[in-house]
Amino acid sequence: MQTLIHRYQSNDALQAFLQQIPPSVDHLLLQVMTGNQNQDQITSVLVLIQEKLPNVVIIGTSTSGEIDQGQVSDGELLLVFSVFESTQLHPFYVDELSQQTGQQIANQANQLAAKCAILFGNTLTGQPQAFLDGMAKNAPGLVISGGNAGDLDQFHRTFVITGCEFHEQGMAGVLLVNPDLEVYQDYVLNWTPVGPLLTVTECDDQGTIYCLNDKPISEVYQRYLGAEILEDLPASAMEFPLLKQQDDLQVGRSMVAASLQDGFRYAGVFQEGDQVRFGIADVNSILNQAADRAKYAYDYYPIESIFIYSCTARRAFLGEHIQAEIHALSEIAPTAGFFTYGEYFTHQNQPKLLNLTTTFIALSEQKHPLKRSSPNFDLKHHLAKASTIRSLNHLNRVVLDELDEHTASLEQYKNALDQTAIVSKADITGRITYVNEAFEKISGYSSSEVLGKNHNILRHPEMPSSVFADLWQTIQAKKVWRGVIQNIKKDGSNYYVKSVIVPILDLDQNITEYISIRSDVTDLIKQAEIIKSHRLDDLTGLPNRIQLFEDIANTRCEQLGILDIKGFRFINQYYGFEFGDTLIQQFSKVLLELCEKYNLVLYRLQTDVFVVRPERLRSRKQKKPFEEKMQTIQQKIGLHNFLIENIEIDVDVEVGIGQGVDHLLKMAETALYQAKHQSHHTGVTTVIQDSDATKTHMAWLEKLKLALKEDRVVNYYQPIINPLDPDDIKYEALVRLIDEDGSVVSPYYFLEIAKKSRYYAQLTQVVVRKAVEFINETRYQVAVNLSIVDIEDPLIRQYLLEQLSKVAQGKLTFELTESESISDYQVVQDFIHQAKALGAEIAIDDFGSGYSNFSYLANMQADYLKIDGSIIKQILTDQKSWLVATSIVDIANKLGIKVVAEYVSDEAIKEKLLEYKVSYLQGFHLGEPLPLESFPLNHSDDD
């Protein structure tokens, strides 16, 4: 083969040059390498060439500089003609850079048995790496050379050429087909990694990096390279590429575009988890390596032509020395090429996209071509005897080696800690950045499931928010927090950990991250004595938060007050913690005396926060006295003088009250927050559940909609006990909504709202489906509440019958609960007949109200009758209620219907009902509703 190079000046000069090439030549390749962006002029030149040489194959690219023998130029039009004797040329162009198009060209290369390919791609409008990956997948043995188009470092407009056509996207190339073609490829990099090892934590598949070490990439560049580096991106950063190791190949990535807001884009892709360092280079080392590679190629390979594709960032760093590097190669054979925005190179049969390199491909159609005599590879006159960069590189290598040794030692300490403790780390916002194997084992979560998330994923709903507020306040104050936390596993079970959370500070005493070291104390916590000790506050002897939550659940308290000492933190800071503890002890005694006087129960929640509840349950009509009592306590505390170490302390308290049937502490805390943040506030602030903005109709519809979508609607199961047969236990399925924060929401908030929406049918389906799954997993008998709305809906009726067919006979009971009138009694009666035929049992719920009266019992074919809870609650104090209850039992027994008494809230009611031989009992006294996780699976019975 023969390569002829022409630097275009005029058409006359070009025509004279073309006379060297016979018009009839069959295998002629023209590589157009142009820094000239005048498309019209270039087109006219190519048209002229095609007229003179009709068989010519043309591919080309815009450049960031041209290489002609040992000379470098800018803005020129370089025409590189290669005349082959027997090598066939197959040009191609694809407008999309993807794995699919790369695989298509690879398949074409396989069919042709191509030896190598020269490719030119646009990196400003696509990612050539994807195309190369496709080539590698289908044609791994094909040698690929070439590079990305440039535009004189303007990063504005690049193009590639096929024939006389210009393309500002995609890939142009030519396949060289000749089994005897000799191909040798090599590259020179010799950039040295400097600085810390950085991890790519956020990027995309287009070569853009957004975050290194979880920090915006612009901040990382500014920290390590100085603020000036951001002033002229990407040009200012081209000499500092990112270096990463791919197998045994060091790969550089130079920047091609930058946005301080949207990340930095590189001429090549990254993956999250890639580890990189900044790179710098020493001119002497680069030139020595270039001379060695050139001499090696000359000594061991047949070469007739050399094509160079070198990085524009490399040229910027080497300056005038780039010509010395290229000169070494031009001593071997005719040499031409251009400066790129990324070079293509085949390493271990895999095409790679490189940066910062000088790559070259040497071709020969002869096995023993005539070599040039006495080539000069001596570049000593270009080298400096001493080099600051070389010395700094040496210093950098030594420092990095020592750092690696220290890192290895720290890694051993870390491994020792990982073997003995549950460890996690979080960034300054609380997002998890690391967990060890012990964390994964005890929590049930893999690292991939928790990284980037908040520790709230482990938060047990019984843990009050005040604990975490105290934790966060402590560690943000750069102090160590210690405490016991109840967490929840992925499977829903709970565990306790004794935790030490330490803020990690940098040299400027700024918090950089938090490390949590925990030990599993679940077994200890669950021992009776330790549980008991945790129910009392160590300092005051008052019941603590654990006791508070248990009492709220057992008493079904509907009012809660919370008191907070104003300015207590400043008292601690000024007089000291021992003084503060003494004040808390005196304060708690005074407060306890007032609470006992007004029949209130007192708890210490944390530090200076106390909780008060009524000693006995009050009706809604009597809630005003509780508020008045809290106001009186607030006033009396304000009038009391506390004497500590001969110092008189005046104490004022803020008071908040929560009213409702659920989430009392949260509402009280909300009220307290409002009290603290109201200007000129005096008195007591109350938050009533019904007036909470988040409990409005539309808000709950949205919550229900999202919960259904995310499968957060679940059943809790409350036992129905046969007092004469302990083994005869049934369960009632009670719907619950798991809120986004993990808390369990009562149907009080959403069920009536749901009945008036299109979500009610879906809600019924979920409850029934999960009840059927529960039956099949536990083999218990389960009752599900249905409304007349459910039965009158033909789609729901069909669904109920389908689900019924999936369980054994007698295992599923339908409780008819709606108290409104029936619009189509025949439909209800038909459904009951069909359901019973499939083995269902029927219960009449809330008997004594609505349509549930004696005249319907026979026609409804009921198996069970549940006496309305409003009757049962009064049988000890109201003779009329007892007479109604006994009458219902009598008539039910005569009709052969079993009676269930609901709302059995204490032992006295239970014993009273046993006198009259009620068949089944149900209520909080006998068992609270529990989630599926609380039941053993595959329960066996005698059926």
Salt bridges, closest charged atoms under 4 A:
ASP68 OD2 - ARG7 NH2 3.20
ASP74 OD1 - ARG315 NH1 2.59
GLU165 OE1 - HIS167 NE2 3.91
GLU168 OE2 - ARG157 NE 2.65
GLU182 OE2 - LYS367 NZ 2.83
ASP186 OD1 - ARG293 NH1 3.10
ASP248 OD1 - HIS347 NE2 2.72
ASP274 OD2 - LYS244 NZ 3.22
ASP282 OD2 - ARG390 NH1 3.65
ASP299 OD2 - LYS295 NZ 2.94
GLU325 OE2 - ARG314 NH2 2.83
GLU331 OE2 - HIS327 NE2 3.50
GLU411 OE2 - LYS414 NZ 3.92
ASP418 OD2 - LYS414 NZ 2.94
ASP427 OD2 - ARG431 NE 3.08
GLU449 OE2 - LYS490 NZ 2.58
GLU513 OE1 - LYS425 NZ 3.94
ASP537 OD2 - ARG604 NH1 2.97
GLU550 OE1 - ARG535 NH1 2.47
ASP551 OD2 - ARG613 NH2 3.79
GLU558 OE1 - LYS623 NZ 3.88
ASP564 OD2 - LYS676 NZ 2.50
GLU615 OE1 - ARG616 NH1 3.90
GLU627 OE1 - LYS624 NZ 3.59
GLU654 OE2 - LYS566 NZ 3.69
ASP662 OD2 - HIS663 NE2 3.81
ASP692 OD2 - LYS695 NZ 3.65
GLU710 OE1 - ARG712 NE 2.90
ASP711 OD1 - LYS770 NZ 2.87
ASP728 OD1 - LYS730 NZ 3.73
GLU732 OE1 - LYS866 NZ 2.92
ASP739 OD1 - LYS703 NZ 3.22
ASP741 OD2 - LYS666 NZ 2.98
GLU752 OE2 - LYS755 NZ 3.49
GLU773 OE2 - ARG769 NH1 3.33
GLU815 OE2 - LYS866 NZ 2.85
GLU818 OE1 - LYS755 NZ 3.62
ASP863 OD2 - LYS836 NZ 2.71
GLU902 OE2 - LYS866 NZ 3.33
GLU907 OE1 - HIS925 NE2 2.78
ASP941 OD2 - LYS811 NZ 2.94
ASP943 OD2 - LYS811 NZ 2.75
